[in-house]
Amino acid sequence: MQEVVCRSTPYAMLELTAEEVVQKVRSPPPLCRPSVSVDQAPIECIQLMKQCWAEQPELRPSMDRTFEQV
């Protein structure tokens, strides 16, 4: 969602190489998540993106629920 909203490469805001991003995502803590500011997307989209990152899978929205919210 961050890539679509920002029209950029994954994790572009971190200014890291692809290998560095993979290493950060693979080896938390801290959790490595992309960021999208409220001037780039509606707050509802940002909140949905964050819900999809929930560490506990049962807390993540289903695909049906995701499409209903968009």
Predicted model as a PDB file, atoms N, CA, C, CB and O in Angstrom, pLDDT in the B-factor column:
MODEL        1                                                                  
ATOM      1  N   MET A   1       0.831  -1.186   0.000  1.00 82.00           N  
ATOM      2  CA  MET A   1       0.000   0.000   0.000  1.00 82.00           C  
ATOM      3  C   MET A   1       0.876   1.250   0.000  1.00 82.00           C  
ATOM      4  CB  MET A   1      -0.945  -0.002   1.210  1.00 82.00           C  
ATOM      5  O   MET A   1       0.563   2.227  -0.680  1.00 82.00           O  
ATOM      6  N   GLN A   2       1.951   1.224   0.746  1.00 87.00           N  
ATOM      7  CA  GLN A   2       2.861   2.376   0.791  1.00 87.00           C  
ATOM      8  C   GLN A   2       3.422   2.660  -0.598  1.00 87.00           C  
ATOM      9  CB  GLN A   2       4.015   2.125   1.794  1.00 87.00           C  
ATOM     10  O   GLN A   2       3.544   3.823  -0.985  1.00 87.00           O  
ATOM     11  N   GLU A   3       3.758   1.639  -1.341  1.00 89.00           N  
ATOM     12  CA  GLU A   3       4.307   1.830  -2.683  1.00 89.00           C  
ATOM     13  C   GLU A   3       3.280   2.478  -3.605  1.00 89.00           C  
ATOM     14  CB  GLU A   3       4.769   0.491  -3.269  1.00 89.00           C  
ATOM     15  O   GLU A   3       3.614   3.369  -4.386  1.00 89.00           O  
ATOM     16  N   VAL A   4       2.036   2.030  -3.514  1.00 87.00           N  
ATOM     17  CA  VAL A   4       0.969   2.559  -4.366  1.00 87.00           C  
ATOM     18  C   VAL A   4       0.663   4.004  -3.991  1.00 87.00           C  
ATOM     19  CB  VAL A   4      -0.304   1.693  -4.248  1.00 87.00           C  
ATOM     20  O   VAL A   4       0.580   4.868  -4.863  1.00 87.00           O  
ATOM     21  N   VAL A   5       0.497   4.268  -2.707  1.00 85.00           N  
ATOM     22  CA  VAL A   5       0.144   5.607  -2.240  1.00 85.00           C  
ATOM     23  C   VAL A   5       1.245   6.619  -2.568  1.00 85.00           C  
ATOM     24  CB  VAL A   5      -0.121   5.589  -0.729  1.00 85.00           C  
ATOM     25  O   VAL A   5       0.968   7.724  -3.036  1.00 85.00           O  
ATOM     26  N   CYS A   6       2.475   6.231  -2.319  1.00 86.00           N  
ATOM     27  CA  CYS A   6       3.594   7.164  -2.505  1.00 86.00           C  
ATOM     28  C   CYS A   6       4.187   7.125  -3.912  1.00 86.00           C  
ATOM     29  CB  CYS A   6       4.680   6.862  -1.502  1.00 86.00           C  
ATOM     30  O   CYS A   6       5.014   7.961  -4.274  1.00 86.00           O  
ATOM     31  N   ARG A   7       3.748   6.134  -4.706  1.00 90.00           N  
ATOM     32  CA  ARG A   7       4.299   5.959  -6.054  1.00 90.00           C  
ATOM     33  C   ARG A   7       5.817   5.912  -5.998  1.00 90.00           C  
ATOM     34  CB  ARG A   7       3.834   7.095  -6.991  1.00 90.00           C  
ATOM     35  O   ARG A   7       6.517   6.640  -6.701  1.00 90.00           O  
ATOM     36  N   SER A   8       6.302   5.021  -5.129  1.00 89.00           N  
ATOM     37  CA  SER A   8       7.739   4.901  -4.912  1.00 89.00           C  
ATOM     38  C   SER A   8       8.111   3.430  -4.739  1.00 89.00           C  
ATOM     39  CB  SER A   8       8.181   5.727  -3.675  1.00 89.00           C  
ATOM     40  O   SER A   8       7.252   2.548  -4.736  1.00 89.00           O  
ATOM     41  N   THR A   9       9.382   3.198  -4.598  1.00 88.00           N  
ATOM     42  CA  THR A   9       9.862   1.845  -4.330  1.00 88.00           C  
ATOM     43  C   THR A   9       9.569   1.479  -2.876  1.00 88.00           C  
ATOM     44  CB  THR A   9      11.382   1.726  -4.630  1.00 88.00           C  
ATOM     45  O   THR A   9       9.331   2.369  -2.059  1.00 88.00           O  
ATOM     46  N   PRO A  10       9.582   0.199  -2.540  1.00 87.00           N  
ATOM     47  CA  PRO A  10       9.335  -0.201  -1.152  1.00 87.00           C  
ATOM     48  C   PRO A  10      10.345   0.454  -0.203  1.00 87.00           C  
ATOM     49  CB  PRO A  10       9.401  -1.735  -1.019  1.00 87.00           C  
ATOM     50  O   PRO A  10      11.547   0.463  -0.465  1.00 87.00           O  
ATOM     51  N   TYR A  11       9.843   0.986   0.875  1.00 90.00           N  
ATOM     52  CA  TYR A  11      10.678   1.592   1.920  1.00 90.00           C  
ATOM     53  C   TYR A  11      11.558   2.724   1.390  1.00 90.00           C  
ATOM     54  CB  TYR A  11      11.554   0.530   2.559  1.00 90.00           C  
ATOM     55  O   TYR A  11      12.645   2.952   1.920  1.00 90.00           O  
ATOM     56  N   ALA A  12      11.113   3.431   0.364  1.00 89.00           N  
ATOM     57  CA  ALA A  12      11.916   4.504  -0.240  1.00 89.00           C  
ATOM     58  C   ALA A  12      12.325   5.566   0.772  1.00 89.00           C  
ATOM     59  CB  ALA A  12      11.144   5.156  -1.372  1.00 89.00           C  
ATOM     60  O   ALA A  12      13.395   6.163   0.651  1.00 89.00           O  
ATOM     61  N   MET A  13      11.476   5.803   1.768  1.00 87.00           N  
ATOM     62  CA  MET A  13      11.760   6.850   2.746  1.00 87.00           C  
ATOM     63  C   MET A  13      12.965   6.538   3.630  1.00 87.00           C  
ATOM     64  CB  MET A  13      10.553   7.074   3.609  1.00 87.00           C  
ATOM     65  O   MET A  13      13.491   7.434   4.289  1.00 87.00           O  
ATOM     66  N   LEU A  14      13.407   5.282   3.653  1.00 90.00           N  
ATOM     67  CA  LEU A  14      14.540   4.903   4.493  1.00 90.00           C  
ATOM     68  C   LEU A  14      15.884   5.141   3.815  1.00 90.00           C  
ATOM     69  CB  LEU A  14      14.424   3.453   4.883  1.00 90.00           C  
ATOM     70  O   LEU A  14      16.923   5.169   4.474  1.00 90.00           O  
ATOM     71  N   GLU A  15      15.858   5.312   2.495  1.00 89.00           N  
ATOM     72  CA  GLU A  15      17.084   5.542   1.729  1.00 89.00           C  
ATOM     73  C   GLU A  15      18.137   4.470   2.008  1.00 89.00           C  
ATOM     74  CB  GLU A  15      17.653   6.920   2.050  1.00 89.00           C  
ATOM     75  O   GLU A  15      19.308   4.771   2.237  1.00 89.00           O  
ATOM     76  N   LEU A  16      17.690   3.207   1.982  1.00 91.00           N  
ATOM     77  CA  LEU A  16      18.571   2.062   2.167  1.00 91.00           C  
ATOM     78  C   LEU A  16      18.580   1.232   0.895  1.00 91.00           C  
ATOM     79  CB  LEU A  16      18.129   1.205   3.379  1.00 91.00           C  
ATOM     80  O   LEU A  16      17.690   1.358   0.054  1.00 91.00           O  
ATOM     81  N   THR A  17      19.590   0.384   0.760  1.00 92.00           N  
ATOM     82  CA  THR A  17      19.610  -0.540  -0.367  1.00 92.00           C  
ATOM     83  C   THR A  17      18.569  -1.623  -0.116  1.00 92.00           C  
ATOM     84  CB  THR A  17      21.030  -1.159  -0.569  1.00 92.00           C  
ATOM     85  O   THR A  17      18.110  -1.804   1.011  1.00 92.00           O  
ATOM     86  N   ALA A  18      18.205  -2.332  -1.159  1.00 91.00           N  
ATOM     87  CA  ALA A  18      17.231  -3.421  -1.017  1.00 91.00           C  
ATOM     88  C   ALA A  18      17.734  -4.452  -0.007  1.00 91.00           C  
ATOM     89  CB  ALA A  18      16.962  -4.096  -2.385  1.00 91.00           C  
ATOM     90  O   ALA A  18      16.953  -4.958   0.799  1.00 91.00           O  
ATOM     91  N   GLU A  19      19.009  -4.760  -0.045  1.00 94.00           N  
ATOM     92  CA  GLU A  19      19.587  -5.735   0.889  1.00 94.00           C  
ATOM     93  C   GLU A  19      19.479  -5.255   2.329  1.00 94.00           C  
ATOM     94  CB  GLU A  19      21.052  -6.004   0.540  1.00 94.00           C  
ATOM     95  O   GLU A  19      19.191  -6.048   3.226  1.00 94.00           O  
ATOM     96  N   GLU A  20      19.705  -3.975   2.557  1.00 94.00           N  
ATOM     97  CA  GLU A  20      19.607  -3.416   3.912  1.00 94.00           C  
ATOM     98  C   GLU A  20      18.164  -3.459   4.419  1.00 94.00           C  
ATOM     99  CB  GLU A  20      20.132  -1.964   3.934  1.00 94.00           C  
ATOM    100  O   GLU A  20      17.926  -3.750   5.591  1.00 94.00           O  
ATOM    101  N   VAL A  21      17.213  -3.172   3.547  1.00 92.00           N  
ATOM    102  CA  VAL A  21      15.800  -3.230   3.931  1.00 92.00           C  
ATOM    103  C   VAL A  21      15.426  -4.652   4.300  1.00 92.00           C  
ATOM    104  CB  VAL A  21      14.894  -2.713   2.791  1.00 92.00           C  
ATOM    105  O   VAL A  21      14.794  -4.876   5.333  1.00 92.00           O  
ATOM    106  N   VAL A  22      15.805  -5.618   3.473  1.00 93.00           N  
ATOM    107  CA  VAL A  22      15.491  -7.027   3.756  1.00 93.00           C  
ATOM    108  C   VAL A  22      16.085  -7.423   5.101  1.00 93.00           C  
ATOM    109  CB  VAL A  22      16.029  -7.956   2.631  1.00 93.00           C  
ATOM    110  O   VAL A  22      15.418  -8.088   5.893  1.00 93.00           O  
ATOM    111  N   GLN A  23      17.313  -7.032   5.371  1.00 94.00           N  
ATOM    112  CA  GLN A  23      17.956  -7.379   6.641  1.00 94.00           C  
ATOM    113  C   GLN A  23      17.211  -6.763   7.822  1.00 94.00           C  
ATOM    114  CB  GLN A  23      19.418  -6.915   6.644  1.00 94.00           C  
ATOM    115  O   GLN A  23      17.028  -7.427   8.842  1.00 94.00           O  
ATOM    116  N   LYS A  24      16.777  -5.504   7.705  1.00 92.00           N  
ATOM    117  CA  LYS A  24      16.033  -4.847   8.789  1.00 92.00           C  
ATOM    118  C   LYS A  24      14.690  -5.526   9.027  1.00 92.00           C  
ATOM    119  CB  LYS A  24      15.816  -3.361   8.468  1.00 92.00           C  
ATOM    120  O   LYS A  24      14.278  -5.711  10.172  1.00 92.00           O  
ATOM    121  N   VAL A  25      14.008  -5.896   7.946  1.00 91.00           N  
ATOM    122  CA  VAL A  25      12.702  -6.551   8.081  1.00 91.00           C  
ATOM    123  C   VAL A  25      12.866  -7.949   8.654  1.00 91.00           C  
ATOM    124  CB  VAL A  25      11.980  -6.615   6.720  1.00 91.00           C  
ATOM    125  O   VAL A  25      12.043  -8.402   9.450  1.00 91.00           O  
ATOM    126  N   ARG A  26      13.917  -8.623   8.253  1.00 92.00           N  
ATOM    127  CA  ARG A  26      14.154 -10.001   8.663  1.00 92.00           C  
ATOM    128  C   ARG A  26      14.611 -10.112  10.112  1.00 92.00           C  
ATOM    129  CB  ARG A  26      15.178 -10.633   7.760  1.00 92.00           C  
ATOM    130  O   ARG A  26      14.362 -11.131  10.757  1.00 92.00           O  
ATOM    131  N   SER A  27      15.271  -9.087  10.632  1.00 92.00           N  
ATOM    132  CA  SER A  27      15.909  -9.191  11.952  1.00 92.00           C  
ATOM    133  C   SER A  27      15.459  -8.113  12.925  1.00 92.00           C  
ATOM    134  CB  SER A  27      17.403  -9.126  11.803  1.00 92.00           C  
ATOM    135  O   SER A  27      16.264  -7.273  13.327  1.00 92.00           O  
ATOM    136  N   PRO A  28      14.171  -8.123  13.315  1.00 87.00           N  
ATOM    137  CA  PRO A  28      13.765  -7.158  14.343  1.00 87.00           C  
ATOM    138  C   PRO A  28      14.270  -7.610  15.711  1.00 87.00           C  
ATOM    139  CB  PRO A  28      12.222  -6.990  14.364  1.00 87.00           C  
ATOM    140  O   PRO A  28      14.783  -8.726  15.786  1.00 87.00           O  
ATOM    141  N   PRO A  29      14.173  -6.868  16.765  1.00 89.00           N  
ATOM    142  CA  PRO A  29      13.658  -5.522  16.833  1.00 89.00           C  
ATOM    143  C   PRO A  29      14.690  -4.500  16.383  1.00 89.00           C  
ATOM    144  CB  PRO A  29      13.202  -5.217  18.232  1.00 89.00           C  
ATOM    145  O   PRO A  29      15.870  -4.827  16.260  1.00 89.00           O  
ATOM    146  N   PRO A  30      14.270  -3.288  16.141  1.00 91.00           N  
ATOM    147  CA  PRO A  30      12.887  -2.828  16.099  1.00 91.00           C  
ATOM    148  C   PRO A  30      12.211  -3.263  14.799  1.00 91.00           C  
ATOM    149  CB  PRO A  30      12.826  -1.299  16.247  1.00 91.00           C  
ATOM    150  O   PRO A  30      12.874  -3.590  13.814  1.00 91.00           O  
ATOM    151  N   LEU A  31      10.878  -3.258  14.819  1.00 91.00           N  
ATOM    152  CA  LEU A  31      10.144  -3.580  13.610  1.00 91.00           C  
ATOM    153  C   LEU A  31      10.405  -2.499  12.567  1.00 91.00           C  
ATOM    154  CB  LEU A  31       8.627  -3.718  13.902  1.00 91.00           C  
ATOM    155  O   LEU A  31      10.433  -1.309  12.882  1.00 91.00           O  
ATOM    156  N   CYS A  32      10.590  -2.918  11.355  1.00 91.00           N  
ATOM    157  CA  CYS A  32      10.848  -1.978  10.264  1.00 91.00           C  
ATOM    158  C   CYS A  32       9.589  -1.894   9.413  1.00 91.00           C  
ATOM    159  CB  CYS A  32      12.087  -2.416   9.403  1.00 91.00           C  
ATOM    160  O   CYS A  32       9.208  -2.865   8.760  1.00 91.00           O  
ATOM    161  N   ARG A  33       8.957  -0.750   9.421  1.00 91.00           N  
ATOM    162  CA  ARG A  33       7.730  -0.535   8.666  1.00 91.00           C  
ATOM    163  C   ARG A  33       7.884   0.721   7.819  1.00 91.00           C  
ATOM    164  CB  ARG A  33       6.502  -0.419   9.613  1.00 91.00           C  
ATOM    165  O   ARG A  33       8.539   1.675   8.237  1.00 91.00           O  
ATOM    166  N   PRO A  34       7.281   0.726   6.623  1.00 88.00           N  
ATOM    167  CA  PRO A  34       7.324   1.958   5.832  1.00 88.00           C  
ATOM    168  C   PRO A  34       6.452   3.022   6.479  1.00 88.00           C  
ATOM    169  CB  PRO A  34       6.865   1.697   4.380  1.00 88.00           C  
ATOM    170  O   PRO A  34       5.563   2.713   7.273  1.00 88.00           O  
ATOM    171  N   SER A  35       6.708   4.258   6.139  1.00 87.00           N  
ATOM    172  CA  SER A  35       5.876   5.329   6.683  1.00 87.00           C  
ATOM    173  C   SER A  35       5.215   6.096   5.547  1.00 87.00           C  
ATOM    174  CB  SER A  35       6.713   6.284   7.566  1.00 87.00           C  
ATOM    175  O   SER A  35       5.777   6.263   4.465  1.00 87.00           O  
ATOM    176  N   VAL A  36       4.015   6.549   5.829  1.00 88.00           N  
ATOM    177  CA  VAL A  36       3.249   7.362   4.896  1.00 88.00           C  
ATOM    178  C   VAL A  36       2.659   8.498   5.716  1.00 88.00           C  
ATOM    179  CB  VAL A  36       2.126   6.523   4.150  1.00 88.00           C  
ATOM    180  O   VAL A  36       1.995   8.263   6.725  1.00 88.00           O  
ATOM    181  N   SER A  37       2.898   9.707   5.289  1.00 89.00           N  
ATOM    182  CA  SER A  37       2.378  10.846   6.048  1.00 89.00           C  
ATOM    183  C   SER A  37       0.954  11.174   5.610  1.00 89.00           C  
ATOM    184  CB  SER A  37       3.290  12.077   5.871  1.00 89.00           C  
ATOM    185  O   SER A  37       0.509  10.773   4.535  1.00 89.00           O  
ATOM    186  N   VAL A  38       0.261  11.905   6.457  1.00 90.00           N  
ATOM    187  CA  VAL A  38      -1.140  12.235   6.189  1.00 90.00           C  
ATOM    188  C   VAL A  38      -1.298  13.158   4.986  1.00 90.00           C  
ATOM    189  CB  VAL A  38      -1.763  12.880   7.410  1.00 90.00           C  
ATOM    190  O   VAL A  38      -2.403  13.291   4.462  1.00 90.00           O  
ATOM    191  N   ASP A  39      -0.233  13.792   4.541  1.00 91.00           N  
ATOM    192  CA  ASP A  39      -0.351  14.601   3.325  1.00 91.00           C  
ATOM    193  C   ASP A  39      -0.184  13.758   2.059  1.00 91.00           C  
ATOM    194  CB  ASP A  39       0.687  15.722   3.340  1.00 91.00           C  
ATOM    195  O   ASP A  39      -0.367  14.259   0.950  1.00 91.00           O  
ATOM    196  N   GLN A  40       0.166  12.468   2.225  1.00 90.00           N  
ATOM    197  CA  GLN A  40       0.321  11.564   1.084  1.00 90.00           C  
ATOM    198  C   GLN A  40      -0.888  10.657   0.875  1.00 90.00           C  
ATOM    199  CB  GLN A  40       1.557  10.719   1.268  1.00 90.00           C  
ATOM    200  O   GLN A  40      -1.113  10.166  -0.231  1.00 90.00           O  
ATOM    201  N   ALA A  41      -1.659  10.435   1.925  1.00 89.00           N  
ATOM    202  CA  ALA A  41      -2.794   9.508   1.834  1.00 89.00           C  
ATOM    203  C   ALA A  41      -3.827   9.859   2.890  1.00 89.00           C  
ATOM    204  CB  ALA A  41      -2.328   8.039   2.003  1.00 89.00           C  
ATOM    205  O   ALA A  41      -3.503  10.462   3.913  1.00 89.00           O  
ATOM    206  N   PRO A  42      -5.083   9.476   2.634  1.00 90.00           N  
ATOM    207  CA  PRO A  42      -6.113   9.682   3.661  1.00 90.00           C  
ATOM    208  C   PRO A  42      -5.779   8.868   4.915  1.00 90.00           C  
ATOM    209  CB  PRO A  42      -7.515   9.288   3.118  1.00 90.00           C  
ATOM    210  O   PRO A  42      -5.209   7.780   4.830  1.00 90.00           O  
ATOM    211  N   ILE A  43      -6.138   9.403   6.053  1.00 92.00           N  
ATOM    212  CA  ILE A  43      -5.846   8.742   7.329  1.00 92.00           C  
ATOM    213  C   ILE A  43      -6.422   7.338   7.371  1.00 92.00           C  
ATOM    214  CB  ILE A  43      -6.395   9.561   8.491  1.00 92.00           C  
ATOM    215  O   ILE A  43      -5.839   6.457   8.004  1.00 92.00           O  
ATOM    216  N   GLU A  44      -7.561   7.106   6.709  1.00 90.00           N  
ATOM    217  CA  GLU A  44      -8.171   5.768   6.689  1.00 90.00           C  
ATOM    218  C   GLU A  44      -7.256   4.759   6.012  1.00 90.00           C  
ATOM    219  CB  GLU A  44      -9.528   5.805   5.972  1.00 90.00           C  
ATOM    220  O   GLU A  44      -7.165   3.611   6.447  1.00 90.00           O  
ATOM    221  N   CYS A  45      -6.583   5.179   4.955  1.00 88.00           N  
ATOM    222  CA  CYS A  45      -5.646   4.282   4.264  1.00 88.00           C  
ATOM    223  C   CYS A  45      -4.433   3.976   5.138  1.00 88.00           C  
ATOM    224  CB  CYS A  45      -5.189   4.905   2.931  1.00 88.00           C  
ATOM    225  O   CYS A  45      -3.956   2.842   5.186  1.00 88.00           O  
ATOM    226  N   ILE A  46      -3.951   4.986   5.816  1.00 91.00           N  
ATOM    227  CA  ILE A  46      -2.798   4.790   6.700  1.00 91.00           C  
ATOM    228  C   ILE A  46      -3.170   3.857   7.845  1.00 91.00           C  
ATOM    229  CB  ILE A  46      -2.292   6.143   7.253  1.00 91.00           C  
ATOM    230  O   ILE A  46      -2.386   2.979   8.205  1.00 91.00           O  
ATOM    231  N   GLN A  47      -4.346   4.036   8.417  1.00 92.00           N  
ATOM    232  CA  GLN A  47      -4.784   3.157   9.507  1.00 92.00           C  
ATOM    233  C   GLN A  47      -4.949   1.717   9.022  1.00 92.00           C  
ATOM    234  CB  GLN A  47      -6.107   3.665  10.104  1.00 92.00           C  
ATOM    235  O   GLN A  47      -4.566   0.782   9.726  1.00 92.00           O  
ATOM    236  N   LEU A  48      -5.515   1.529   7.831  1.00 91.00           N  
ATOM    237  CA  LEU A  48      -5.669   0.192   7.272  1.00 91.00           C  
ATOM    238  C   LEU A  48      -4.313  -0.457   7.047  1.00 91.00           C  
ATOM    239  CB  LEU A  48      -6.453   0.246   5.962  1.00 91.00           C  
ATOM    240  O   LEU A  48      -4.131  -1.638   7.344  1.00 91.00           O  
ATOM    241  N   MET A  49      -3.372   0.300   6.530  1.00 90.00           N  
ATOM    242  CA  MET A  49      -2.026  -0.216   6.301  1.00 90.00           C  
ATOM    243  C   MET A  49      -1.420  -0.702   7.624  1.00 90.00           C  
ATOM    244  CB  MET A  49      -1.127   0.872   5.654  1.00 90.00           C  
ATOM    245  O   MET A  49      -0.813  -1.772   7.673  1.00 90.00           O  
ATOM    246  N   LYS A  50      -1.581   0.066   8.667  1.00 91.00           N  
ATOM    247  CA  LYS A  50      -1.031  -0.305   9.975  1.00 91.00           C  
ATOM    248  C   LYS A  50      -1.740  -1.535  10.553  1.00 91.00           C  
ATOM    249  CB  LYS A  50      -1.147   0.873  10.953  1.00 91.00           C  
ATOM    250  O   LYS A  50      -1.101  -2.366  11.198  1.00 91.00           O  
ATOM    251  N   GLN A  51      -3.051  -1.657  10.330  1.00 93.00           N  
ATOM    252  CA  GLN A  51      -3.780  -2.851  10.794  1.00 93.00           C  
ATOM    253  C   GLN A  51      -3.235  -4.105  10.121  1.00 93.00           C  
ATOM    254  CB  GLN A  51      -5.296  -2.712  10.510  1.00 93.00           C  
ATOM    255  O   GLN A  51      -3.152  -5.163  10.745  1.00 93.00           O  
ATOM    256  N   CYS A  52      -2.869  -3.989   8.869  1.00 91.00           N  
ATOM    257  CA  CYS A  52      -2.351  -5.137   8.120  1.00 91.00           C  
ATOM    258  C   CYS A  52      -0.989  -5.599   8.640  1.00 91.00           C  
ATOM    259  CB  CYS A  52      -2.244  -4.789   6.642  1.00 91.00           C  
ATOM    260  O   CYS A  52      -0.573  -6.724   8.362  1.00 91.00           O  
ATOM    261  N   TRP A  53      -0.300  -4.754   9.384  1.00 89.00           N  
ATOM    262  CA  TRP A  53       1.004  -5.113   9.942  1.00 89.00           C  
ATOM    263  C   TRP A  53       0.925  -5.786  11.308  1.00 89.00           C  
ATOM    264  CB  TRP A  53       1.855  -3.891  10.047  1.00 89.00           C  
ATOM    265  O   TRP A  53       1.960  -6.127  11.879  1.00 89.00           O  
ATOM    266  N   ALA A  54      -0.253  -5.981  11.834  1.00 91.00           N  
ATOM    267  CA  ALA A  54      -0.382  -6.537  13.184  1.00 91.00           C  
ATOM    268  C   ALA A  54       0.475  -7.800  13.323  1.00 91.00           C  
ATOM    269  CB  ALA A  54      -1.867  -6.856  13.502  1.00 91.00           C  
ATOM    270  O   ALA A  54       0.466  -8.673  12.456  1.00 91.00           O  
ATOM    271  N   GLU A  55       1.189  -7.871  14.398  1.00 90.00           N  
ATOM    272  CA  GLU A  55       2.059  -9.026  14.646  1.00 90.00           C  
ATOM    273  C   GLU A  55       1.259 -10.309  14.825  1.00 90.00           C  
ATOM    274  CB  GLU A  55       2.922  -8.783  15.879  1.00 90.00           C  
ATOM    275  O   GLU A  55       1.731 -11.389  14.469  1.00 90.00           O  
ATOM    276  N   GLN A  56       0.065 -10.202  15.367  1.00 93.00           N  
ATOM    277  CA  GLN A  56      -0.790 -11.371  15.547  1.00 93.00           C  
ATOM    278  C   GLN A  56      -1.703 -11.480  14.334  1.00 93.00           C  
ATOM    279  CB  GLN A  56      -1.619 -11.276  16.873  1.00 93.00           C  
ATOM    280  O   GLN A  56      -2.536 -10.602  14.111  1.00 93.00           O  
ATOM    281  N   PRO A  57      -1.560 -12.545  13.545  1.00 93.00           N  
ATOM    282  CA  PRO A  57      -2.337 -12.678  12.309  1.00 93.00           C  
ATOM    283  C   PRO A  57      -3.841 -12.525  12.492  1.00 93.00           C  
ATOM    284  CB  PRO A  57      -2.062 -14.002  11.695  1.00 93.00           C  
ATOM    285  O   PRO A  57      -4.513 -11.983  11.614  1.00 93.00           O  
ATOM    286  N   GLU A  58      -4.377 -12.987  13.605  1.00 94.00           N  
ATOM    287  CA  GLU A  58      -5.826 -12.899  13.812  1.00 94.00           C  
ATOM    288  C   GLU A  58      -6.306 -11.453  13.970  1.00 94.00           C  
ATOM    289  CB  GLU A  58      -6.224 -13.707  15.041  1.00 94.00           C  
ATOM    290  O   GLU A  58      -7.504 -11.189  13.870  1.00 94.00           O  
ATOM    291  N   LEU A  59      -5.396 -10.527  14.213  1.00 93.00           N  
ATOM    292  CA  LEU A  59      -5.767  -9.116  14.336  1.00 93.00           C  
ATOM    293  C   LEU A  59      -5.730  -8.379  12.985  1.00 93.00           C  
ATOM    294  CB  LEU A  59      -4.834  -8.424  15.325  1.00 93.00           C  
ATOM    295  O   LEU A  59      -6.219  -7.255  12.872  1.00 93.00           O  
ATOM    296  N   ARG A  60      -5.153  -9.017  11.977  1.00 94.00           N  
ATOM    297  CA  ARG A  60      -5.090  -8.406  10.650  1.00 94.00           C  
ATOM    298  C   ARG A  60      -6.439  -8.531   9.960  1.00 94.00           C  
ATOM    299  CB  ARG A  60      -3.983  -9.059   9.793  1.00 94.00           C  
ATOM    300  O   ARG A  60      -7.118  -9.547  10.109  1.00 94.00           O  
ATOM    301  N   PRO A  61      -6.835  -7.510   9.206  1.00 94.00           N  
ATOM    302  CA  PRO A  61      -8.118  -7.591   8.507  1.00 94.00           C  
ATOM    303  C   PRO A  61      -8.069  -8.638   7.388  1.00 94.00           C  
ATOM    304  CB  PRO A  61      -8.500  -6.213   7.929  1.00 94.00           C  
ATOM    305  O   PRO A  61      -7.024  -8.855   6.775  1.00 94.00           O  
ATOM    306  N   SER A  62      -9.197  -9.275   7.136  1.00 93.00           N  
ATOM    307  CA  SER A  62      -9.286 -10.220   6.023  1.00 93.00           C  
ATOM    308  C   SER A  62      -9.264  -9.438   4.712  1.00 93.00           C  
ATOM    309  CB  SER A  62     -10.579 -11.097   6.129  1.00 93.00           C  
ATOM    310  O   SER A  62      -9.401  -8.215   4.719  1.00 93.00           O  
ATOM    311  N   MET A  63      -9.093 -10.127   3.598  1.00 91.00           N  
ATOM    312  CA  MET A  63      -9.116  -9.457   2.297  1.00 91.00           C  
ATOM    313  C   MET A  63     -10.482  -8.825   2.062  1.00 91.00           C  
ATOM    314  CB  MET A  63      -8.780 -10.450   1.160  1.00 91.00           C  
ATOM    315  O   MET A  63     -10.567  -7.699   1.572  1.00 91.00           O  
ATOM    316  N   ASP A  64     -11.552  -9.541   2.408  1.00 91.00           N  
ATOM    317  CA  ASP A  64     -12.892  -8.971   2.226  1.00 91.00           C  
ATOM    318  C   ASP A  64     -13.035  -7.678   3.032  1.00 91.00           C  
ATOM    319  CB  ASP A  64     -13.980  -9.991   2.648  1.00 91.00           C  
ATOM    320  O   ASP A  64     -13.526  -6.671   2.523  1.00 91.00           O  
ATOM    321  N   ARG A  65     -12.609  -7.719   4.275  1.00 88.00           N  
ATOM    322  CA  ARG A  65     -12.717  -6.530   5.134  1.00 88.00           C  
ATOM    323  C   ARG A  65     -11.835  -5.391   4.606  1.00 88.00           C  
ATOM    324  CB  ARG A  65     -12.321  -6.879   6.590  1.00 88.00           C  
ATOM    325  O   ARG A  65     -12.206  -4.220   4.679  1.00 88.00           O  
ATOM    326  N   THR A  66     -10.677  -5.751   4.082  1.00 86.00           N  
ATOM    327  CA  THR A  66      -9.766  -4.746   3.524  1.00 86.00           C  
ATOM    328  C   THR A  66     -10.427  -4.042   2.351  1.00 86.00           C  
ATOM    329  CB  THR A  66      -8.434  -5.394   3.080  1.00 86.00           C  
ATOM    330  O   THR A  66     -10.399  -2.814   2.271  1.00 86.00           O  
ATOM    331  N   PHE A  67     -11.026  -4.809   1.434  1.00 85.00           N  
ATOM    332  CA  PHE A  67     -11.673  -4.188   0.277  1.00 85.00           C  
ATOM    333  C   PHE A  67     -12.896  -3.373   0.681  1.00 85.00           C  
ATOM    334  CB  PHE A  67     -12.075  -5.252  -0.734  1.00 85.00           C  
ATOM    335  O   PHE A  67     -13.210  -2.379   0.027  1.00 85.00           O  
ATOM    336  N   GLU A  68     -13.578  -3.765   1.721  1.00 85.00           N  
ATOM    337  CA  GLU A  68     -14.725  -2.992   2.201  1.00 85.00           C  
ATOM    338  C   GLU A  68     -14.305  -1.634   2.728  1.00 85.00           C  
ATOM    339  CB  GLU A  68     -15.462  -3.757   3.288  1.00 85.00           C  
ATOM    340  O   GLU A  68     -15.044  -0.657   2.615  1.00 85.00           O  
ATOM    341  N   GLN A  69     -13.107  -1.578   3.307  1.00 77.00           N  
ATOM    342  CA  GLN A  69     -12.632  -0.334   3.917  1.00 77.00           C  
ATOM    343  C   GLN A  69     -12.039   0.638   2.920  1.00 77.00           C  
ATOM    344  CB  GLN A  69     -11.613  -0.641   4.963  1.00 77.00           C  
ATOM    345  O   GLN A  69     -11.942   1.833   3.199  1.00 77.00           O  
ATOM    346  N   VAL A  70     -11.643   0.143   1.765  1.00 66.00           N  
ATOM    347  CA  VAL A  70     -10.978   1.018   0.783  1.00 66.00           C  
ATOM    348  C   VAL A  70     -11.960   1.759  -0.052  1.00 66.00           C  
ATOM    349  CB  VAL A  70     -10.069   0.229  -0.111  1.00 66.00           C  
ATOM    350  O   VAL A  70     -11.568   2.535  -0.924  1.00 66.00           O  
TER     351      VAL A  70                                                      
ENDMDL                                                                          
END                                                                             
